[in-house]
Amino acid sequence: MGMENVLYGVGLTLVILYLALGIDDFLWDILSLLKRVFRRSHKPLDMQKLDSVPPKLLAIVIAAWQEENVLEDVIDNILASAQYPLSMYHIFLGVYPNDAETLLIAKNLEQKHPNVHVIVNCKPGPTSKAQNINHVINQIKLFEHQRKWCFASMTIHDAEDVVHPLEFKVTNYLLAFHQVMQFPVFPIIEKPTLRNFSLNITTATYADEFAENHFITMRNRRNLGALVPSAGTGFVISRQAIQYFGKQDALSKDSLTEDYLLALTFFERNIQNYYVFERVPRITEGHKQVWDFIATRSIFPNTLKAAVKQKCRWVLGITMRSFGLANILKNKQIGILKNKQMSLAGRYSMYKDLKPKVSNLFSFVGYPVVIYFVASLFYPAFLPIYPQYSLSWYLSLAVLVIMLKNQIAKGIAIYNVYGMRSVFLACLFPPIVSVRTVWGNLINTIATLKAHKQNIFGNSKTPSDKKLVVTDISKAQEKKKLAWAKTDHSFLGKDILKRYHRKLGDVLLEKGSVTVQHLQRALLESKAQDKKLGAYLVENKIITEAVLMEALARVKLMPFVKESSLNQYNLAQYAYLFRENLLRELLIVPLLETDKGFVVAFCNASSENAQEILRRKYHIEVTAVFISEKGVLEALSIMYHSIPNQAHSLIMELYEQGRINYEQVIIAFNFKHLLRIEDADILLNMGLQFDEIADMPWRSRHKFTVPAIRRKQSGAAWRE
């Protein structure tokens, strides 16, 4: 009888504990679901609207310490896949003077790509990641003064990220509505099978957790107006949000989780971090429609040791130090949870972030109880831990309902992100208590125990380049020095990366130019007829030639010249340099003079060897851009049947001074006519000129001079 009481007491205590830790999440998720169903709080983004907004200058920040293995491939992939004008985003690489191999790779990238810039830290590495990013931000401000440019936002990415091709374009559009944004992050995993199950189980647990968190939890937080934390990558901070910090650093260099603390700081100031949950249709090689999340993909640790180390930092930084550190930095006892202006959802979301330091410790304890309970059902020798119809029995039923809800939600999230095969291995192998779930809980439990140990006793390990070092300077109020908690990274092969790149069909689907059914049929029939997809679509009048050329320009990352903008180019000044009948025969038109040649517009019907003919005949370099066939004919008529335009153009003035390039000129002319605004207004909108009043906090006291580009004289070589 005594043993029965002991078992009953243990069972009742545990079930009350699990119910207390889970009932709030259960009610929160039900409330979020009801709001999504009945209020329809979020409508999918109309992807066709993305091209209606002029592209603004965007800054991409990547902090790198000992990333020589992945940095070049990551940057090359971004530049080869991003569906955003190359000249309108700039990548800033934060590296260290004592990291020779990474620095060499970064310098090579800078020489190869005009929109990649190396920022060498003022301190030897590794400093904290926050210090690195803060230094990069300060250098970006100097870069702006030198160029007389204004970046609309700064996006933080990690050195191992696969950045989605549409991220920059979506960012550009949403900046009109949100100051801070977070894109989803989904781990990259190998196609799961029973053979590689044990080999990839650690990375798979990351996939399970991130799928559930970024498919369900983050959306719920956004919809309910709660705190949306930063994931540390795919995090967008607008210019306006950065300006709130003035001359102070945006990120706390003394935080283990500077990204979370930054999102918390914005939330305190009533700046909601908007969670960008969008997806676009794609057609697979098997001609099946799939939905592609506009998310950051990344390879996560695949060993127990590395996973525990990383999650220990997360638990320690978020659940144990973020709130206390925020108070220390402000030098006052705020108690963020006591903020009277904060909503109930906001308070609760922060409680959820604090809870893992307790809940992670008990997630693993329940397994022996479950095993004993199941055994007691089949073997009478085992005394019942939850006697039928007792209080603990009814409470255990409630816990069971919560567990089933969690498993169903987890399965739905994993299915949407990774597919049914992953659902089986994550939730149903075996049923009730899956191996992957147990392994993930084990990692979290060990990491949380380690975090508690470090929080209480500190970390006594010897400093090293790749290990987190925490040195207590004083017992309570001194700041703690942090070195970068570095995780070794790997990256994908180029053949795999191509799957993330956009093809012609993808772009046409995104723009709404074709339906899924039209595209599926066109892919089959064009292959059967041995024709290119674009040619088939135009011949069958599914799309126009102008739509095809604009889509091809997106795929090939080239500028597209709109017919409506042609009157803004001074085309008549080039009439005496080129034979009209040759240009009409080749179906091309020169638009702009460059240092060594011309920017020439080509259409789908242009001669295949037109570029080579121009190079040989006129001894010039040809920079190709796209235009419709109608646009070529209209431009040639303007060129040979009108007088040179003598009107002053600020856009052309900046181009001739070398302050903007040909792609930026084309974009400015396209949108200037579309929006019916002046040169100065479109340049300000794009960030290619300072607004001296709006940007006073960013202004430099140093006078800026711009070296003019060398212009080649129009000589006999360009004449007939």
Order of alpha helices (4+ residues) and beta strands (2+ residues): alpha-beta-alpha-beta-alpha-beta-alpha-beta-beta-alpha-beta-beta-alpha-alpha-beta-alpha-alpha-beta-beta-beta-beta-alpha-alpha-alpha-alpha-alpha-alpha-alpha-alpha-beta-beta-alpha-alpha-alpha-alpha-alpha-alpha-beta-beta-alpha-beta-alpha-alpha-alpha-alpha
